[in-house]
Structures are given as structure tokens and as C-alpha cells.
Amino acid sequence: MPTIGIDVGGTSVRAGVVDAGGQVLARARGSSHGDPIDEICRVIAELRVAHEVSAVGLAVAGFVAQDRRTVMFAPHLPWRDTPVADILAARVDLPVVLEHDANSAGIAEHRFGELRNASVGLLIALGTGIGAALLIDGTVYRGAFGVAPELGHLRVVPDGRPCPCGKRGCWERYCSGTALAATAKDLGAGDLTGRQVADAARRGDPTALAAVREVARWLGEGLALVADAYDPEVVAIGGGVSGSADLLLPDATARYRELMTGAGHRPTARVVPATRGDDAGMVGAATLAAALA
């Protein structure tokens, strides 16, 4: 029986009915402003009108406890040590499971995308910041307390750009959609979005191309750090910036292979664009929910 996967972000709720093959059969959208539980219940009710489902999975932009019942902290949502799964299950009368949104996307890529069959697979989602998921033999690695791996907040530039996490010089301040826009502005391009910078680079704008090369360099720097720590077999690059993978990956991969410890004397990971796109969090959450049925 299909399940419902819901991607709960800081501004929106994206839900879908997902079958066992990872196909999205129906969709619904809402806002996460106010009380997200009310809106989640509304989109679930909308989807259940035409589809019988067995369980619900939530991909949450926040720290999820190891038991995947409680959101410990979500910076853009009003959840602090909130038993979201139990609250929602009582309201919709269905089993509910939670997962970090990057982990959910990684599960989708492992089950249906580029991380399939990888013994050690890593998803790096480049968007406003960096999300990451590490899967070892198909199992998500969450760390001792459920918050690993926060790769976006590895400190790569001492006293560098300020980060909303409170530190300075985090990797995501130099390698993300936000970083692409900030780098272009530093180079004199004015106030542009990351997507606008990428579009300008495709048109051959020299400032935009310089910004893309700088972000690609930092992607390669970070990949080298990650390779030394985790030695992945495959790295899938997802998130909104993955649409510019053709601009970033050649330089990033070359930099990564140059900087990794033992360069030239060890195998390198295959670095590829993720294939599940914007649906990855939703599909991964629904896949987890199927195990509850």
C-alpha cells in the first residue's frame, strides 16, 4: 500500500503519495508558518481523499532524536523537544515516523538513485546551506545523538564569513546557493540570487564564471576533507545547486582528487549529480514510513 511522505521546510510543506517503486502518485502543498501540525494534517487529509495509505513519514529540517519520534530542534520551525510523531499519529490515526530531511534524501538516493548499491554513500545537498547524509551498507549513520553528519558547519576558514549557526567560516558559507550569491557580490556583481549567478555564468559573464569557479574550488576542498574522514564510494550532489552541477563538478572533482590525502595512490569516490531532485526528501520519508505498515 502507498505511504505519504512530507518534506517540512522552514516556509513550506510538500507532501506526496509514494508507491513502493518511489513514484509520486499525487501531490499536495501547504505553508509551514503558524502551527505546522495543522497544515500537515490538512495535506494528509487532502491526499487521503483519493488514495488509501498505510503510514506517514516526515522529512524535517531540524535535529531528530534517535528514536525518530521527537524533533529536538528545528531552527525555522516552532519545535523544541516536541514529540511530533506521536502528536501527528494521534490526529491522523496513522503510524508516523520522522527523519532529518537530508537523511531522507539520502535514503531516496540509496534506494532509487545514484547511491544504489554503494557500500559507503554520501549525499551532499547544496541549497541555502549544506545538508548531508551518510549511508553505510544502506543504513543511515546518525551519530551518537542523531545529529550527524553536519558537514555544512565544518569550519574551513578561520574567522571567515559569519554563519547563522553562530560560528564563522563554515563550509556552507563558501559552498552553497547562498555562497554563490555572496561570492558574486564580493566580486562586484551586485545583489543576485545563486540561480541568477549560475544563469549568468552559462551566458559567459566573466564575474559569474569567477564566482562559480570559487564555489567549485570550495566544493573540492570540502570533498577532500570528507574523503579523508569517510572514504565514500559514491558522493551524490543534490539540493537546488545540483542543477548547476555541470558548471561545478569538473573543477570541484579535480580539486578534490588533488587535495585528498594520498592523492594518486588510492581510489577516489565517484562524484555525480543526485537524480531524485526536489522529491528526494519526500520519497525517502515515504520509504521509511513503508516499514511501519
DRENBA-788416 format. One record per residue: z, x, y of N, C-alpha, C in turn; residue in three letters. Coordinates in steps of 0.001 Angstrom, whole numbers, padded with zeros to 6 digits, always signed. Layout:
<pts>
ZXYZXYZXYALA ...
</pts>
This chain:
<pts>
+000000+000844-001184+000000+000000+000000+000000+000889+001246MET -000733+000530+002297-000744+001342+003519+000634+001402+004169PRO +000790+002377+005042+002007+002521+005831+001621+002616+007311THR +002619+002515+008170+002387+002658+009604+002921+004008+010055ILE +002082+004742+010756+002501+005973+011409+002504+005767+012906GLY +003541+006275+013581+003677+006077+015025+003988+007416+015679ILE +003165+007785+016646+003365+009010+017422+004045+008612+018728ASP +005303+009024+018886+006098+008635+020051+006203+009824+021000VAL +005464+009751+022106+005498+010816+023089+006329+010441+024294GLY +006261+011287+025315+007074+011059+026499+006609+009897+027343GLY +005339+009496+027204+004818+008388+028004+004207+007269+027184THR +003806+007551+025941+003066+006546+025185+003522+006466+023740SER +003205+005325+023143+003427+005074+021714+002056+004782+021112VAL +001656+005587+020137+000366+005397+019454+000639+005134+017988ARG +000190+003988+017498+000513+003570+016135-000762+003260+015357ALA -000675+003431+014041-001813+003102+013201-001387+002740+011799GLY -002174+001891+011169-002033+001609+009744-002880+002644+009008VAL -002257+003381+008086-002907+004519+007439-002896+004325+005927VAL -004055+004558+005284-004115+004400+003833-003795+005719+003132ASP -003835+005705+001809-003437+006875+001025-004376+008057+001219ALA -005582+007805+001694-006534+008875+001949-006484+009432+003353GLY -005499+008964+004155-005361+009460+005510-006273+008796+006517GLY -006910+007702+006128-007786+006986+007048-006988+005967+007859GLN -007270+005891+009152-006584+004946+010036-007352+003631+010012VAL -006702+002577+009510-007350+001283+009319-007258+000388+010548LEU -006236+000579+011354-006042-000238+012556-005137+000537+013501ALA -005247+000219+014797-004501+000963+015808-003828+000007+016789ARG -002762+000491+017417-002092-000230+018498-001468+000813+019417ALA -001351+000469+020682-000793+001397+021673+000274+000705+022505ARG +001159+001503+023060+002173+000976+023954+002715+002078+024824GLY +003718+001747+025614+004357+002697+026512+005745+003050+025977SER +006132+004304+026161+007474+004709+025727+008472+004682+026881SER +008070+004184+028040+009011+004032+029153+009997+002909+028837HIS +011146+002952+029465+012158+001935+029178+012799+002211+027831GLY +012938+001164+027017+013512+001300+025675+012374+001454+024667ASP +012140+002669+024150+011024+002858+023225+011141+002011+021960PRO +012359+001709+021522+012526+000919+020297+011855-000445+020450ILE +012018-001087+021595+011386-002392+021813+009869-002290+021680ASP +009296-001266+022272+007842-001117+022237+007365-000747+020834GLU +008129+000063+020135+007774+000405+018753+007790-000845+017881ILE +008806-001664+018055+008861-002918+017301+007652-003810+017626CYS +007246-003811+018883+006114-004649+019277+004821-004199+018611ARG +004545-002866+018606+003293-002410+017998+003324-002572+016485VAL +004505-002434+015871+004605-002685+014426+004280-004140+014133ILE +004842-005055+014906+004553-006485+014701+003067-006776+014885ALA +002447-006149+015880+001014-006349+016117+000189-005904+014914GLU +000530-004765+014345-000234-004242+013211+000008-005042+011930LEU +001207-005609+011789+001527-006357+010564+000871-007732+010514ARG +000310-008176+011620-000376-009474+011609-001524-009468+010609VAL -002261-008348+010561-003452-008291+009702-003303-007355+008514ALA -002183-006621+008427-002043-005627+007358-000648-005696+006748HIS -000595-005738+005433+000672-005624+004723+000984-004146+004560GLU +002166-003730+004986+002540-002320+004936+003879-002175+004231VAL +004139-000950+003744+005336-000740+002933+006434+000041+003638SER +006105+000794+004696+007104+001638+005358+006546+002118+006690ALA +007418+002748+007477+007047+003243+008807+007505+004688+008946VAL +006640+005511+009524+007006+006880+009867+006832+007117+011347GLY +007804+007786+011973+007739+008104+013394+007603+009608+013583LEU +006583+010019+014326+006438+011400+014772+006994+011473+016183ALA +008078+012225+016369+008846+012190+017609+008756+013529+018332VAL +008522+013470+019635+008544+014677+020469+009995+015021+020794ALA +010691+015592+019815+012097+015932+020007+012666+016553+018744GLY +013934+016920+018793+014621+017529+017658+015110+016435+016715PHE +014704+016530+015462+015061+015545+014445+016014+016198+013452VAL +017095+015503+013106+018082+016040+012167+017457+016246+010792ALA +018109+017097+009989+017575+017441+008679+017364+016225+007782GLN +018199+015198+007926+018045+014017+007075+016928+013100+007551ASP +016325+013431+008686+015203+012683+009269+015555+011215+009537ARG +016804+011027+009951+017277+009691+010346+017624+009636+011838ARG +018005+010784+012399+018566+010826+013748+017741+011746+014648THR +017494+011293+015880+016922+012166+016908+018083+012813+017655VAL +018200+014127+017520+019298+014834+018169+019071+014964+019673MET +017822+015238+020042+017489+015426+021455+015995+015267+021637PHE +015602+014458+022595+014193+014291+022945+014104+014389+024464ALA +013517+015467+024996+013597+015715+026436+012990+014626+027307PRO +011992+013909+026787+011314+012902+027601+011590+011475+027122HIS +012580+011325+026257+012948+010008+025734+014466+009842+025850LEU +014950+008606+025886+016388+008384+026101+017197+008460+024808PRO +016884+009419+023949+017557+009525+022656+018365+010808+022600TRP +019685+010666+022438+020596+011787+022276+021511+011457+021105ARG +021342+012176+019986+022102+011889+018760+022013+010402+018417ASP +020806+009879+018421+020556+008446+018214+020010+008212+016810THR +020642+007325+016021+020162+007048+014655+018924+006134+014681PRO +017835+006654+015180+016638+005854+015441+016120+005194+014164VAL +016092+005919+013062+015546+005353+011826+016344+004131+011378ALA +017648+004211+011426+018481+003090+010992+018350+001896+011935ASP +018302+002169+013243+018149+001087+014225+016823+000367+014013ILE +015757+001146+013853+014428+000552+013704+014289-000176+012374LEU +014817+000414+011302+014717-000226+009987+015399-001587+009988ALA +016529-001698+010676+017244-002970+010729+016439-004017+011493ALA +015683-003587+012479+014937-004541+013305+013619-004980+012664ARG +012967-004084+011926+011648-004454+011367+011702-004737+009870VAL +012877-004518+009245+013055-004785+007815+012049-004014+006962ASP +011900-002737+007283+011056-001825+006510+011756-000467+006435LEU +011503+000314+005376+012025+001681+005358+011391+002498+006488PRO +012185+003387+007093+011722+004186+008227+012133+005637+008013VAL +011228+006560+008340+011537+007985+008307+011069+008599+009622VAL +011783+009639+010094+011437+010355+011313+010959+011762+010977LEU +010146+012332+011874+009769+013736+011765+009381+014238+013147GLU +009596+015511+013380+009118+016144+014602+007608+015979+014678HIS +007063+015771+015879+005633+015472+015985+004757+016624+015511ASP +005150+017868+015778+004353+018997+015311+004398+019103+013790ALA +005567+018863+013191+005657+018867+011729+004777+017778+011126ASN +004771+016611+011767+003923+015519+011276+002453+015919+011303SER +002041+016551+012394+000659+017008+012490+000359+018066+011436ALA +001321+018956+011195+001136+019962+010160+001000+019351+008777GLY +001765+018314+008507+001665+017614+007217+000281+016999+007055ILE -000236+016393+008124-001578+015811+008058-002631+016882+007790ALA -002502+018033+008447-003465+019109+008235-003354+019688+006828GLU -002128+019727+006284-001973+020252+004925-002506+019277+003889HIS -002318+018007+004134-002747+017003+003152-004248+016709+003242ARG -004766+016685+004484-006137+016213+004660-007029+017149+005478PHE -006523+018304+005911-007297+019126+006829-007359+020591+006465GLY -007309+021451+007476-007572+022870+007300-006467+023632+006574GLU -005262+023086+006502-004179+023780+005806-004094+023395+004333LEU -005026+022578+003887-005026+022147+002489-005116+023374+001580ARG -004232+023421+000587-004190+024486-000428-003682+025831+000103ASN -003302+025915+001368-002749+027165+001893-001327+027358+001379ALA -001018+028535+000849+000343+028783+000367+001321+028884+001540SER +000891+029521+002623+001668+029563+003860+000724+029147+004984VAL +000913+027953+005494+000030+027416+006520+000793+027164+007800GLY +000171+027466+008915+000810+027303+010223-000093+026478+011124LEU +000461+025422+011705-000226+024670+012750+000349+025076+014095LEU -000514+025434+015034-000105+025683+016404-000833+024677+017272ILE -000075+023771+017877-000646+022704+018688-000529+023086+020158ALA -001664+023317+020795-001707+023708+022200-001992+022475+023044LEU -001027+022083+023857-001193+020939+024740-000521+021238+026054GLY +000363+020342+026499+001177+020623+027677+001998+021886+027449THR +002494+022038+026227+003193+023244+025804+002629+023684+024465GLY +003479+024230+023615+003080+024629+022267+004021+023977+021269ILE +003455+023254+020324+004194+022771+019172+003755+023555+017955GLY +004613+023668+016966+004255+024446+015786+004889+023853+014538ALA +004202+024021+013429+004730+023598+012129+004374+024666+011104ALA +005339+025014+010270+005159+025995+009209+005354+025294+007872LEU +004348+025389+007002+004433+024781+005680+004301+025860+004622LEU +005275+025911+003731+005306+026897+002659+005148+026153+001343ILE +004044+026404+000644+003700+025671-000581+003776+024163-000354ASP +003325+023733+000821+003256+022311+001128+004531+021703+001656GLY +005607+022477+001714+006888+021978+002207+007121+022451+003627THR +007501+021529+004500+007770+021883+005899+009029+022741+005977VAL +008919+023867+006675+010088+024690+006943+010707+024221+008256TYR +011953+023772+008216+012620+023210+009388+013753+024082+009915ARG +014116+025149+009229+015260+025949+009638+016560+025325+009171GLY +017665+025970+009502+018971+025514+009034+019378+024180+009641ALA +018935+023903+010859+019400+022705+011577+018267+021768+011972PHE +017064+022021+011441+015966+021087+011636+015106+021302+012854GLY +015270+022397+013588+014535+022550+014846+013482+023666+014819VAL +013322+024355+013702+012325+025430+013620+010936+024853+013328ALA +009857+025584+013685+009821+026803+014489+009416+026489+015929PRO +010261+026827+016885+009956+026604+018301+009205+027816+018858GLU +007976+027994+018394+007219+029185+018770+006851+029198+020247LEU +006687+028033+020833+006306+027985+022237+007318+028612+023166GLY +008553+028768+022688+009605+029313+023537+010011+030722+023133HIS +009137+031389+022356+009282+032831+022218+009048+033460+023589LEU +009902+034363+023968+009813+034965+025309+008862+036164+025239ARG +007705+036036+025868+006689+037089+025787+006578+037903+027077VAL +007072+037368+028197+007021+038084+029475+008412+038039+030109VAL +009180+039125+030040+010499+039123+030684+010381+038764+032160PRO +011210+037804+032587+011206+037346+033980+009839+036821+034415ASP +009132+036203+033471+007811+035657+033759+007889+034257+034337GLY +006835+033471+034108+006770+032122+034665+007946+031278+034179ARG +008529+030469+035072+009643+029603+034637+009155+028543+033671PRO +010005+028214+032721+009684+027218+031696+010673+026054+031823CYS +010230+024825+031553+011158+023692+031593+012344+023820+030647PRO +012246+024713+029654+013369+024891+028733+014541+025612+029395CYS +014288+026206+030569+015341+026933+031270+015176+028441+031243GLY +014301+028935+030348+014039+030375+030290+012838+030717+031169LYS +012525+031981+031231+011325+032450+031919+010484+033253+030945ARG +009162+033136+031084+008259+033968+030290+007970+033467+028892GLY +008189+032187+028629+007907+031643+027292+006404+031673+026995CYS +006080+031797+025721+004677+031888+025294+003853+030717+025814TRP +004423+029504+025789+003636+028342+026194+003326+028331+027687GLU +004046+029126+028486+003715+029228+029916+002445+030054+030142ARG +001980+030756+029087+000792+031599+029190-000306+031175+028229TYR +000015+030243+027351-000948+029848+026321-000766+028363+026025CYS -001466+027502+026791-001397+026050+026634-002356+025453+027652SER -002504+024124+027640-003312+023491+028665-002720+023697+030045GLY -001389+023597+030129-000700+023850+031393-000916+025284+031848THR -000872+026222+030902-001059+027633+031239-002479+027905+031720ALA -003456+027241+031117-004843+027435+031550-005008+027028+033012LEU -004418+025885+033386-004481+025427+034777-003731+026387+035700ALA -002542+026838+035285-001743+027734+036118-002443+029076+036309ALA -003059+029581+035251-003754+030866+035337-004958+030765+036266THR -005705+029670+036144-006846+029477+037041-006394+029399+038499ALA -005279+028724+038735-004765+028630+040107-004358+029998+040621LYS -003706+030806+039761-003317+032160+040167-004539+032997+040539ASP -005674+032692+039917-006909+033437+040170-007708+032873+041337LEU -007168+031800+041978-007794+031260+043166-008639+030030+042976GLY -008503+029366+041815-009354+028206+041541-008844+026916+042167ALA -007632+026892+042692-007079+025662+043237-006402+024832+042176GLY -006076+023587+042504-005355+022707+041586-006341+021983+040664ASP -006422+022444+039426-007285+021843+038410-006461+021583+037168LEU -006889+020648+036340-006275+020455+035029-006855+021479+034051THR -006173+021648+032946-006691+022548+031925-008069+022127+031445GLY -008293+020834+031290-009600+020336+030854-010681+020656+031893ARG -010344+020516+033169-011317+020835+034216-011657+022322+034218GLN -010666+023159+033969-010933+024600+033895-011863+024900+032720VAL -011598+024284+031564-012451+024514+030400-013874+024044+030669ALA -014018+022883+031312-015358+022378+031632-016087+023329+032579ASP -015347+023862+033561-015949+024813+034499-016364+026098+033782ALA -015559+026527+032812-015912+027722+032046-017202+027508+031266ALA -017374+026328+030723-018614+026026+029983-019834+026051+030906ARG -019614+025758+032181-020721+025812+033147-020945+027233+033661ARG -020108+028171+033214-020281+029558+033609-019540+029984+034844GLY -018595+029160+035330-017827+029529+036520-017022+030794+036223ASP -017174+031843+037026-016520+033116+036698-014997+033062+036738PRO -014420+032307+037684-012960+032212+037748-012418+031472+036532THR -013074+030377+036154-012649+029631+034977-012783+030475+033717ALA -013866+031229+033620-014054+032102+032456-012959+033166+032391LEU -012570+033696+033542-011492+034690+033567-010178+034069+033109ALA -009914+032817+033520-008696+032127+033089-008704+031891+031590ALA -009850+031486+031049-009963+031259+029608-009720+032564+028849VAL -010296+033655+029344-010091+034944+028665-008619+035355+028678ARG -007917+035066+029779-006495+035414+029861-005666+034582+028882GLU -005939+033295+028802-005215+032444+027851-005546+032853+026417VAL -006810+033189+026155-007196+033656+024815-006448+034938+024454ALA -006280+035818+025447-005527+037057+025193-004104+036738+024781ARG -003470+035782+025486-002096+035438+025145-002007+034694+023816TRP -003038+033942+023479-003053+033321+022154-003079+034401+021078LEU -003898+035414+021272-003945+036514+020313-002642+037285+020235GLY -002004+037510+021408-000709+038197+021416+000318+037420+020589GLU +000359+036103+020809+001312+035291+020069+001003+035223+018588GLY -000283+035135+018243-000658+035102+016825-000215+036377+016117LEU -000289+037515+016815+000161+038764+016209+001657+038736+015926ALA +002442+038191+016865+003882+038048+016638+004156+037139+015436LEU +003437+036021+015401+003634+035037+014337+003249+035638+012988VAL +002157+036405+012964+001724+037026+011709+002762+038001+011192ALA +003383+038745+012105+004421+039686+011674+005644+038946+011130ASP +005943+037770+011686+007122+037017+011248+006876+036221+009973ALA +005710+035565+009865+005490+034593+008796+004378+034968+007817TYR +003488+035883+008195+002374+036293+007337+001612+035084+006779ASP +001095+034204+007659+000429+032996+007165-000935+033295+006549PRO -001338+032409+005665-002672+032496+005067-003716+031851+005978GLU -003344+030712+006578-004234+029978+007478-003438+029551+008703VAL -004051+029686+009891-003489+029155+011124-004487+028147+011677VAL -004054+026893+011811-004894+025848+012390-004460+025620+013826ALA -005408+025679+014752-005128+025480+016168-005446+024032+016520ILE -004412+023253+016855-004589+021848+017182-004153+021559+018602GLY -003893+020279+018883-003500+019866+020217-004699+019671+021125GLY -004438+019239+022353-005510+018928+023283-006409+020103+023600GLY -005857+021318+023612-006644+022502+023949-007572+022901+022805VAL -007360+022350+021609-008212+022710+020470-009667+022330+020706SER -009909+021378+021639-011281+021050+021984-012014+022210+022638GLY -011258+023197+023108-011846+024405+023699-011729+025595+022760SER -011547+025325+021470-011350+026406+020501-012521+027380+020486ALA -013739+026873+020687-014894+027770+020660-014849+028783+021803ASP -014190+028421+022912-014035+029349+024025-012917+030358+023781LEU -011874+029936+023076-010663+030732+022951-010610+031607+021707LEU -011045+031072+020579-010735+031724+019301-011410+033075+019085LEU -012649+033283+019518-013218+034626+019271-012380+035747+019881PRO -012041+035639+021176-011225+036679+021808-009804+036695+021256ASP -009230+035509+021000-007858+035440+020502-007749+036071+019123ALA -008699+035776+018255-008652+036317+016896-008818+037828+016909THR -009715+038320+017763-009902+039766+017857-008624+040454+018351ALA -007974+039854+019329-006731+040423+019861-005634+040406+018804ARG -005520+039308+018094-004526+039186+017021-004730+040267+015972TYR -005959+040467+015538-006222+041458+014488-005977+042884+014970ARG -006108+043085+016275-005865+044401+016852-004379+044713+016948GLU -003570+043702+017260-002157+043934+017576-001212+043784+016394LEU -001606+043089+015348-000681+042859+014240-000269+044185+013605MET +000977+044243+013163+001488+045455+012542+000681+045774+011283THR +000271+047027+011162-000543+047417+010012-001992+046995+010136GLY -002448+046799+011366-003827+046337+011590-004817+047226+010858ALA -005734+046576+010170-006742+047299+009405-006335+047643+007997GLY -005057+047411+007674-004558+047778+006347-003876+046616+005635HIS -004105+045407+006118-003520+044224+005495-004455+043043+005729ARG -004370+042024+004871-005209+040840+005096-004800+040116+006373PRO -005747+039429+006970-005466+038642+008161-005615+037164+007850THR -004886+036355+008582-004970+034905+008399-006333+034396+008868ALA -006785+033327+008250-007955+032600+008752-007485+031721+009893ARG -008057+031890+011081-007665+031130+012269-008794+030151+012585VAL -008492+028859+012515-009535+027832+012610-009050+026669+013475VAL -009976+025889+014052-009561+024663+014736-009030+023646+013731PRO -007963+022951+014086-007468+021851+013251-008506+020725+013252ALA -008491+019910+012196-009527+018888+012050-009041+017465+012265THR -007727+017215+012263-007249+015831+012346-007106+015313+013771ARG -007230+016187+014752-007286+015756+016142-006060+014989+016596GLY -006292+014017+017490-005198+013255+018085-004466+012373+017079ASP -005076+012130+015927-004449+011270+014917-003457+012019+014031ASP -003359+013336+014174-002607+014129+013204-001153+013706+013094ALA -000453+013528+014230+000954+013139+014178+001140+011794+013523GLY +000298+010850+013874+000358+009505+013307+000115+009531+011795MET -000928+010264+011377-001272+010312+009954-000188+011034+009151VAL +000353+012121+009704+001413+012829+008994+002664+011991+008830GLY +003039+011259+009874+004215+010383+009788+004002+009282+008761ALA +002807+008705+008741+002496+007664+007762+002521+008215+006353ALA +002075+009460+006179+002090+010102+004855+003520+010290+004370THR +004406+010693+005249+005824+010791+004886+006397+009433+004524LEU +006007+008409+005288+006536+007074+005025+006094+006562+003656ALA +004934+006977+003197+004442+006502+001888+005379+006914+000771ALA +006099+008021+000953+007034+008463-000083+008253+007573-000165ALA +008501+006735+000836+009651+005832+000840+009385+004545+000058LEU +008091+004233-000099+007726+002931-000682+008071+002870-002158ALA 
</pts>
